[in-house]
Amino acid sequence: MTKMYSFISCDLLNASETKQKLSPLQDIVSHVFWVTWSGEYPLDSDECCDQNRTMLANALDAILPNATRRLKHFSLQTGMKHYVSLVGETLSRGGEGSSVCYYSEECPRKSSGKNFYYVLEDLLKEKISGDSVVWSVQRPGLLMGSSTRTLYNFMGSLCVYGAMCKYLNLPFVFGGTRECWEECYIDGSDSNLVAEQHIFAATSGRVRENGEAFNAINGVGFTWKEIWPEIGRKLGVQVNETTMFDEGFWFEREMGERKHVWDEILVKEKLVQTKIEDLANGFEMSTIIIAFNNTDKKDDIAFNISPEPSMEAVGSILSALLHNAFSPYTTTTTS
């Protein structure tokens, strides 16, 4: 079988190394998909904006000079943080009295603070506008997939938390606000769907020549209250449907205080030594936000792949993670 890919190790913060490694791609690459970022600094800091801009700028400077003969599309992935700080400003609401915000791609940027997503989009417009290259931005919500090494993969964090509950014989509890528990709280984005949308935007010829952004979500919301018992069953843990919600319970605190439990599990089950921080993100689990994305624009360009509803996608992804032994404890329960 012909090898269709190759890996290039490159420090994108080093301009000379990036040019050396990536400039040979000018006559080869037709599509670029940018899904990397640096989280070394706080997300809303000047340092975070500068570092992420530098990475993308170095890559563009290396690829673009002669690439317009070959390069057709540059697709950038950001996310719902593009909108989240807009809560409290003028937004489309779900109805009179509703606290749910529905974000379209044309929502104004937040009026204060820093957001490196804006910096990356502005850089694309600056570097690419006027060339024959078209750019697009895909904005997923709560990203869900079966990756085992992704910092912000919520599903992996659930698997680790479930394994700790099973090891300690503790109930599988949801912590947070009652609003988060009982209301449709956030859009889920299946990583497979997001990838398909990247490809469609890059190859369909339907994106405007001067570039545009698209929300990338599964489209059907869910409540944690309705899905939590099924998640627990898949993970093989105790779920008491009358006590599974606890406002005083916080994932970040509980998982942080029990890092040693994960180490004990690794020893007992004779698993590869892995830091819990590499597999689970308690902070992300504790800071899920209310936000919903509008999908009309995506529909307008005829991206018509039918995604699983968010609730079903959660079940499918958990099954894939368990099948690939992401958790040391698996269950035969099927959806």
MILUMZA-347674 format. One record per residue (C-alpha): residue number from 1; y, z, x. Coordinates in pm, 1 decimal, padded with zeros to 6 digits, m for minus. Each point is the difference from the previous one (the first is absolute). Example, Ala and Ser with C-alpha at 12.3 -4.5 7.8 and 13.67 -1.06 7.14 Angstrom:
% residues 2
pos=1	v=m00450.0	w=00780.0	u=01230.0
pos=2	v=00344.0	w=m00066.0	u=00137.0
% end
This chain:
% residues 335
pos=1	v=00000.0	w=00000.0	u=00000.0
pos=2	v=00344.3	w=m00092.9	u=00132.2
pos=3	v=00216.0	w=00301.7	u=00075.1
pos=4	v=00306.4	w=m00022.0	u=m00224.5
pos=5	v=00198.6	w=00288.3	u=00143.0
pos=6	v=00089.6	w=00179.6	u=00320.6
pos=7	v=00154.7	w=00339.8	u=00069.7
pos=8	v=00317.3	w=00031.3	u=00206.8
pos=9	v=00091.5	w=00344.9	u=00129.3
pos=10	v=00377.6	w=00020.7	u=00027.1
pos=11	v=00268.1	w=00269.3	u=00021.6
pos=12	v=00249.0	w=m00134.9	u=m00252.2
pos=13	v=00268.0	w=00240.0	u=00123.7
pos=14	v=m00008.8	w=m00174.6	u=00338.4
pos=15	v=00198.9	w=m00323.6	u=m00030.4
pos=16	v=m00128.9	w=m00163.2	u=00317.7
pos=17	v=m00364.1	w=00082.5	u=m00075.3
pos=18	v=00036.6	w=m00122.0	u=m00356.4
pos=19	v=00148.0	w=m00328.1	u=00118.5
pos=20	v=m00276.0	w=m00043.6	u=00256.9
pos=21	v=m00278.2	w=00072.6	u=m00251.1
pos=22	v=00135.2	w=m00167.3	u=m00313.8
pos=23	v=00207.7	w=m00298.2	u=00110.8
pos=24	v=m00315.2	w=m00209.6	u=00065.9
pos=25	v=m00059.2	w=00019.5	u=m00377.5
pos=26	v=00304.8	w=m00214.0	u=m00078.4
pos=27	v=m00204.3	w=m00319.3	u=m00015.6
pos=28	v=m00300.3	w=00160.7	u=m00169.0
pos=29	v=00100.3	w=00243.8	u=m00273.6
pos=30	v=00091.4	w=m00132.8	u=m00345.3
pos=31	v=00018.7	w=00331.5	u=m00193.4
pos=32	v=00095.1	w=00352.4	u=00107.3
pos=33	v=m00088.7	w=00314.2	u=m00200.6
pos=34	v=00192.7	w=00308.8	u=00116.3
pos=35	v=m00167.2	w=00320.2	u=m00120.2
pos=36	v=00065.6	w=00230.8	u=00294.4
pos=37	v=00259.3	w=00272.9	u=00042.7
pos=38	v=00076.8	w=00298.7	u=00218.0
pos=39	v=00015.3	w=00350.4	u=m00146.0
pos=40	v=00090.1	w=00182.7	u=00319.5
pos=41	v=00328.8	w=00121.5	u=m00150.2
pos=42	v=00093.9	w=00127.4	u=m00348.1
pos=43	v=m00004.4	w=m00294.2	u=m00240.3
pos=44	v=00366.5	w=00032.5	u=m00099.4
pos=45	v=00134.9	w=00039.2	u=00352.8
pos=46	v=00205.9	w=m00236.8	u=00214.1
pos=47	v=m00274.0	w=00015.9	u=00263.2
pos=48	v=m00264.4	w=m00119.3	u=m00245.9
pos=49	v=00220.4	w=m00290.8	u=m00110.0
pos=50	v=00081.4	w=m00097.1	u=00358.5
pos=51	v=m00360.1	w=00018.5	u=00119.0
pos=52	v=m00143.2	w=m00206.7	u=m00284.1
pos=53	v=00280.7	w=m00254.7	u=00027.2
pos=54	v=m00065.0	w=m00033.5	u=00373.6
pos=55	v=m00369.9	w=m00068.3	u=m00055.2
pos=56	v=00063.5	w=m00274.7	u=m00253.9
pos=57	v=00293.2	w=m00146.0	u=00194.0
pos=58	v=m00206.0	w=m00026.4	u=00319.6
pos=59	v=m00279.9	w=m00175.9	u=m00188.8
pos=60	v=00237.4	w=m00242.6	u=m00171.1
pos=61	v=00182.4	w=m00076.8	u=00324.6
pos=62	v=m00334.1	w=m00080.6	u=00161.4
pos=63	v=m00140.4	w=m00212.7	u=m00281.2
pos=64	v=00298.3	w=m00177.4	u=m00156.9
pos=65	v=00178.4	w=m00204.1	u=00270.7
pos=66	v=m00228.4	w=m00303.5	u=m00027.8
pos=67	v=m00220.9	w=00116.2	u=m00284.3
pos=68	v=00188.2	w=m00180.9	u=m00275.4
pos=69	v=m00210.1	w=m00306.8	u=00087.6
pos=70	v=m00311.0	w=00191.2	u=m00106.3
pos=71	v=00092.3	w=00330.7	u=m00171.8
pos=72	v=00021.4	w=m00030.4	u=m00378.4
pos=73	v=00019.7	w=00353.6	u=m00137.2
pos=74	v=00070.4	w=00358.1	u=00107.3
pos=75	v=m00129.7	w=00268.2	u=m00240.0
pos=76	v=00122.5	w=00358.8	u=00037.4
pos=77	v=m00160.3	w=00303.1	u=m00168.0
pos=78	v=00213.9	w=00300.4	u=m00087.6
pos=79	v=m00056.6	w=00215.5	u=m00309.0
pos=80	v=00127.0	w=00213.4	u=m00284.0
pos=81	v=00222.2	w=00201.1	u=00233.2
pos=82	v=00235.3	w=m00294.6	u=m00041.8
pos=83	v=00077.2	w=00145.4	u=m00345.3
pos=84	v=m00087.2	w=00367.3	u=00003.1
pos=85	v=00338.8	w=00137.0	u=00099.8
pos=86	v=00158.8	w=m00175.4	u=m00297.3
pos=87	v=m00120.2	w=00267.7	u=m00243.2
pos=88	v=00301.9	w=00129.7	u=m00186.0
pos=89	v=00199.6	w=m00322.0	u=00027.7
pos=90	v=00020.6	w=m00274.1	u=m00262.4
pos=91	v=m00352.0	w=m00131.5	u=m00048.9
pos=92	v=m00221.2	w=m00151.1	u=m00267.5
pos=93	v=m00169.9	w=00279.8	u=m00191.9
pos=94	v=m00326.7	w=00007.4	u=m00188.7
pos=95	v=00178.1	w=00082.5	u=m00325.1
pos=96	v=00245.7	w=00250.5	u=m00141.6
pos=97	v=m00066.4	w=00342.1	u=00145.8
pos=98	v=m00245.8	w=m00129.0	u=00258.5
pos=99	v=00028.2	w=00114.8	u=00361.7
pos=100	v=m00206.3	w=m00292.7	u=00128.8
pos=101	v=00183.7	w=m00260.0	u=00207.2
pos=102	v=m00109.5	w=m00363.2	u=m00005.4
pos=103	v=00111.0	w=m00177.3	u=00314.8
pos=104	v=00054.6	w=m00372.3	u=00020.0
pos=105	v=00053.7	w=m00183.4	u=00327.5
pos=106	v=00369.7	w=m00034.9	u=m00081.8
pos=107	v=00063.5	w=00376.0	u=m00021.2
pos=108	v=00293.8	w=00100.1	u=00222.8
pos=109	v=m00066.6	w=00165.5	u=00330.6
pos=110	v=00044.8	w=00373.9	u=00025.8
pos=111	v=00362.2	w=00096.2	u=00051.2
pos=112	v=m00046.5	w=00250.0	u=00282.5
pos=113	v=m00229.3	w=00082.2	u=00287.3
pos=114	v=m00212.3	w=m00228.1	u=00215.6
pos=115	v=m00295.7	w=m00218.4	u=m00093.6
pos=116	v=m00174.2	w=m00207.9	u=00265.2
pos=117	v=m00133.9	w=m00235.9	u=m00269.3
pos=118	v=00356.0	w=m00122.4	u=m00053.6
pos=119	v=00043.6	w=m00048.4	u=00372.7
pos=120	v=m00313.1	w=m00216.9	u=00023.0
pos=121	v=00094.8	w=m00215.2	u=m00299.9
pos=122	v=00352.0	w=m00052.7	u=00133.1
pos=123	v=m00140.7	w=m00100.0	u=00338.2
pos=124	v=m00225.0	w=m00261.3	u=m00160.9
pos=125	v=00298.8	w=m00147.2	u=m00185.8
pos=126	v=00202.5	w=m00002.5	u=00321.8
pos=127	v=m00267.5	w=m00159.2	u=00218.6
pos=128	v=m00166.1	w=m00241.6	u=m00240.8
pos=129	v=00260.3	w=m00110.9	u=m00256.9
pos=130	v=00099.5	w=m00360.0	u=00060.0
pos=131	v=m00322.7	w=m00089.6	u=00179.3
pos=132	v=m00288.3	w=m00188.2	u=m00156.2
pos=133	v=m00196.3	w=00327.3	u=m00008.4
pos=134	v=m00025.6	w=00183.0	u=m00334.6
pos=135	v=m00030.1	w=00380.2	u=m00018.9
pos=136	v=m00123.4	w=00237.5	u=m00267.6
pos=137	v=m00036.5	w=00376.1	u=m00042.2
pos=138	v=m00290.8	w=00170.3	u=m00178.5
pos=139	v=00068.1	w=00351.9	u=m00135.6
pos=140	v=m00317.0	w=00192.6	u=m00096.4
pos=141	v=m00006.6	w=00339.7	u=m00169.6
pos=142	v=m00259.4	w=00268.3	u=00080.8
pos=143	v=m00211.0	w=m00203.9	u=00241.2
pos=144	v=m00373.1	w=00043.8	u=m00055.3
pos=145	v=m00279.8	w=m00149.7	u=00208.7
pos=146	v=m00321.9	w=00072.9	u=00182.6
pos=147	v=00154.9	w=00015.0	u=00347.2
pos=148	v=m00111.4	w=00297.8	u=00205.4
pos=149	v=00293.0	w=00010.3	u=00244.1
pos=150	v=00313.6	w=m00038.0	u=m00208.7
pos=151	v=00257.7	w=00279.6	u=m00000.8
pos=152	v=00123.6	w=m00059.6	u=m00353.4
pos=153	v=m00330.0	w=m00090.3	u=m00167.3
pos=154	v=m00009.9	w=00251.1	u=m00285.3
pos=155	v=m00367.6	w=m00066.0	u=m00073.7
pos=156	v=m00112.1	w=00108.9	u=00346.2
pos=157	v=00193.1	w=00324.2	u=m00043.1
pos=158	v=m00180.0	w=00063.2	u=m00328.9
pos=159	v=m00337.1	w=m00048.2	u=00169.1
pos=160	v=00080.5	w=00253.2	u=00272.5
pos=161	v=00134.2	w=00251.7	u=m00251.5
pos=162	v=m00311.8	w=m00047.0	u=m00214.6
pos=163	v=m00229.7	w=00052.4	u=00300.2
pos=164	v=00175.2	w=00328.2	u=00081.2
pos=165	v=m00031.6	w=00117.6	u=m00361.0
pos=166	v=m00370.3	w=m00078.7	u=m00001.7
pos=167	v=m00063.1	w=00170.2	u=00334.1
pos=168	v=00180.6	w=00317.3	u=m00114.7
pos=169	v=m00142.2	w=m00019.2	u=m00353.3
pos=170	v=00352.9	w=m00001.2	u=m00141.2
pos=171	v=00119.4	w=m00170.1	u=m00320.3
pos=172	v=00171.1	w=m00338.6	u=00035.6
pos=173	v=00357.3	w=00092.7	u=m00097.6
pos=174	v=00304.2	w=m00220.3	u=m00051.2
pos=175	v=00323.1	w=00155.7	u=00125.7
pos=176	v=00355.5	w=m00096.4	u=m00084.9
pos=177	v=00230.2	w=m00011.1	u=m00299.5
pos=178	v=m00121.4	w=m00018.0	u=m00359.3
pos=179	v=00208.9	w=m00313.6	u=m00043.1
pos=180	v=m00193.3	w=m00166.7	u=00281.7
pos=181	v=m00328.7	w=00120.8	u=m00152.6
pos=182	v=00051.8	w=m00105.6	u=m00360.8
pos=183	v=00218.8	w=m00311.6	u=00016.7
pos=184	v=m00058.3	w=m00349.4	u=00134.7
pos=185	v=00159.7	w=00081.2	u=00332.1
pos=186	v=m00026.7	w=m00284.7	u=00246.3
pos=187	v=m00121.0	w=m00357.8	u=00038.4
pos=188	v=m00317.2	w=m00052.6	u=00197.9
pos=189	v=m00041.9	w=m00298.9	u=00232.2
pos=190	v=m00348.8	w=m00112.2	u=00096.3
pos=191	v=00019.0	w=m00116.3	u=00362.2
pos=192	v=m00209.4	w=m00308.2	u=m00085.4
pos=193	v=00250.8	w=m00102.2	u=m00267.1
pos=194	v=00291.6	w=00052.3	u=00239.8
pos=195	v=m00173.2	w=m00221.5	u=00258.5
pos=196	v=m00057.6	w=m00273.2	u=m00260.3
pos=197	v=00366.9	w=00015.8	u=m00098.0
pos=198	v=00107.1	w=m00033.4	u=00364.8
pos=199	v=m00213.6	w=m00313.0	u=00029.7
pos=200	v=00119.3	w=m00148.3	u=m00329.6
pos=201	v=00367.2	w=00054.1	u=00084.6
pos=202	v=m00051.5	w=m00152.0	u=00344.8
pos=203	v=m00196.0	w=m00309.0	u=m00107.1
pos=204	v=00085.7	w=m00087.9	u=m00361.3
pos=205	v=00341.7	w=m00153.8	u=00067.8
pos=206	v=00141.9	w=00196.2	u=m00296.1
pos=207	v=00224.0	w=00238.6	u=00196.8
pos=208	v=00366.4	w=m00096.0	u=00011.7
pos=209	v=00109.2	w=m00163.8	u=00325.4
pos=210	v=00248.9	w=00276.7	u=00074.9
pos=211	v=m00273.3	w=00264.9	u=m00044.1
pos=212	v=m00071.3	w=00265.3	u=m00262.0
pos=213	v=m00185.1	w=00325.9	u=m00065.4
pos=214	v=m00286.4	w=00079.7	u=m00238.1
pos=215	v=m00147.1	w=00323.1	u=m00130.3
pos=216	v=m00373.4	w=00016.8	u=00077.1
pos=217	v=m00176.2	w=00230.9	u=m00245.7
pos=218	v=m00310.0	w=00003.9	u=m00217.0
pos=219	v=00218.6	w=00025.6	u=m00305.8
pos=220	v=m00175.4	w=00260.1	u=m00217.0
pos=221	v=00092.3	w=00361.9	u=00055.4
pos=222	v=m00218.2	w=00309.4	u=m00029.6
pos=223	v=00038.1	w=00375.7	u=m00024.5
pos=224	v=m00158.8	w=00229.0	u=00256.5
pos=225	v=m00115.0	w=00216.5	u=m00291.3
pos=226	v=m00224.0	w=m00275.4	u=m00136.0
pos=227	v=m00133.3	w=m00126.0	u=00332.1
pos=228	v=m00047.2	w=00329.2	u=00191.8
pos=229	v=m00338.2	w=00091.1	u=m00155.6
pos=230	v=m00144.2	w=m00341.7	u=00086.5
pos=231	v=00127.4	w=00024.9	u=00358.5
pos=232	v=m00167.5	w=00340.1	u=00029.1
pos=233	v=m00328.5	w=m00131.5	u=m00136.2
pos=234	v=00000.8	w=m00286.4	u=00248.1
pos=235	v=00058.9	w=00245.4	u=00283.2
pos=236	v=m00271.8	w=00231.6	u=m00130.1
pos=237	v=00222.8	w=00306.8	u=m00030.2
pos=238	v=00058.7	w=00266.6	u=m00265.2
pos=239	v=00248.3	w=m00106.9	u=m00266.3
pos=240	v=00087.2	w=00250.3	u=m00271.4
pos=241	v=00203.6	w=m00202.9	u=m00246.3
pos=242	v=00176.1	w=00309.7	u=m00133.9
pos=243	v=00116.8	w=00128.2	u=00341.1
pos=244	v=00020.3	w=m00313.6	u=00215.4
pos=245	v=00382.3	w=00003.6	u=00000.4
pos=246	v=00189.3	w=00268.7	u=00193.7
pos=247	v=00377.0	w=m00020.5	u=00049.2
pos=248	v=m00020.8	w=00254.7	u=00280.9
pos=249	v=m00243.5	w=m00208.3	u=00203.5
pos=250	v=00141.9	w=m00235.7	u=00265.5
pos=251	v=m00221.8	w=m00242.8	u=00190.3
pos=252	v=00208.9	w=00007.6	u=00317.5
pos=253	v=m00018.0	w=00379.5	u=00025.7
pos=254	v=m00367.5	w=00032.3	u=m00091.3
pos=255	v=m00120.5	w=m00279.5	u=00229.0
pos=256	v=00222.6	w=00121.0	u=00281.8
pos=257	v=m00139.1	w=00352.0	u=m00017.5
pos=258	v=m00358.4	w=m00125.8	u=m00005.5
pos=259	v=m00006.5	w=m00246.6	u=00287.4
pos=260	v=m00276.2	w=00210.4	u=00152.7
pos=261	v=m00216.6	w=m00071.7	u=m00304.3
pos=262	v=m00001.1	w=m00370.0	u=00082.4
pos=263	v=m00106.3	w=00082.0	u=00355.9
pos=264	v=m00285.3	w=00211.2	u=m00137.8
pos=265	v=m00111.9	w=m00286.2	u=m00224.3
pos=266	v=m00008.9	w=m00238.5	u=00297.0
pos=267	v=m00223.0	w=00236.3	u=00195.7
pos=268	v=m00232.4	w=00082.9	u=m00289.4
pos=269	v=m00048.7	w=m00363.7	u=m00104.5
pos=270	v=m00015.4	w=m00127.1	u=00362.1
pos=271	v=00289.7	w=m00238.7	u=m00054.0
pos=272	v=00232.6	w=m00174.2	u=00245.2
pos=273	v=00272.7	w=00241.4	u=00107.8
pos=274	v=00309.4	w=m00106.8	u=m00193.1
pos=275	v=00330.9	w=00176.0	u=m00056.5
pos=276	v=00077.4	w=00062.7	u=m00362.6
pos=277	v=00351.8	w=m00138.0	u=00058.4
pos=278	v=m00154.0	w=m00340.1	u=00081.0
pos=279	v=m00174.1	w=m00017.6	u=m00336.7
pos=280	v=00209.6	w=00191.3	u=m00251.5
pos=281	v=00367.6	w=00055.3	u=m00074.6
pos=282	v=00060.4	w=00320.9	u=m00193.0
pos=283	v=00375.0	w=m00058.0	u=00002.3
pos=284	v=m00035.9	w=m00330.5	u=m00184.1
pos=285	v=m00230.7	w=00159.2	u=m00256.9
pos=286	v=00266.0	w=00265.5	u=m00067.4
pos=287	v=00297.7	w=m00233.8	u=m00033.2
pos=288	v=m00104.8	w=m00271.9	u=m00244.3
pos=289	v=00304.9	w=m00120.8	u=m00190.1
pos=290	v=00075.3	w=m00126.4	u=m00350.1
pos=291	v=00055.7	w=m00374.0	u=00028.5
pos=292	v=m00121.3	w=m00312.1	u=m00176.9
pos=293	v=00052.5	w=m00358.4	u=00101.2
pos=294	v=00069.2	w=m00293.7	u=m00226.7
pos=295	v=m00231.4	w=m00301.4	u=00055.8
pos=296	v=00186.8	w=m00271.8	u=m00191.0
pos=297	v=00120.2	w=m00177.5	u=00314.5
pos=298	v=m00350.6	w=m00021.1	u=00144.9
pos=299	v=m00123.0	w=m00142.8	u=m00330.1
pos=300	v=00281.3	w=m00257.2	u=m00001.0
pos=301	v=m00134.7	w=m00165.6	u=00316.3
pos=302	v=m00347.1	w=m00020.1	u=m00160.1
pos=303	v=m00174.7	w=00254.4	u=00221.8
pos=304	v=m00272.5	w=00037.4	u=m00259.4
pos=305	v=m00282.5	w=00181.6	u=00177.4
pos=306	v=m00112.4	w=00261.8	u=m00252.7
pos=307	v=m00005.5	w=00341.8	u=00170.5
pos=308	v=m00213.5	w=00290.6	u=m00106.8
pos=309	v=00200.8	w=00256.2	u=m00197.7
pos=310	v=00114.0	w=00274.0	u=00235.6
pos=311	v=m00249.7	w=00253.9	u=m00134.3
pos=312	v=m00297.5	w=m00232.1	u=00053.0
pos=313	v=00130.6	w=m00098.4	u=00344.0
pos=314	v=m00000.7	w=00365.9	u=00106.3
pos=315	v=m00367.1	w=00028.3	u=m00096.6
pos=316	v=m00098.7	w=m00321.3	u=00178.0
pos=317	v=00177.0	w=00097.6	u=00322.1
pos=318	v=m00153.0	w=00347.3	u=00001.3
pos=319	v=m00343.3	w=m00157.1	u=m00045.6
pos=320	v=00064.0	w=m00230.3	u=00297.9
pos=321	v=00112.8	w=00289.9	u=00219.3
pos=322	v=m00304.9	w=00207.0	u=m00091.8
pos=323	v=m00229.2	w=m00298.3	u=00055.4
pos=324	v=00143.9	w=m00032.2	u=00350.5
pos=325	v=m00061.3	w=00372.6	u=00062.0
pos=326	v=00367.8	w=00090.0	u=00021.8
pos=327	v=m00091.4	w=00339.7	u=m00145.2
pos=328	v=m00293.2	w=00196.8	u=00144.2
pos=329	v=m00103.0	w=00080.2	u=m00355.2
pos=330	v=m00083.0	w=m00287.2	u=m00236.0
pos=331	v=m00106.5	w=m00015.2	u=m00361.1
pos=332	v=m00198.2	w=m00250.6	u=m00198.9
pos=333	v=00238.3	w=00021.1	u=m00297.1
pos=334	v=00118.2	w=m00342.5	u=m00113.8
pos=335	v=00285.6	w=m00099.9	u=m00225.2
% end
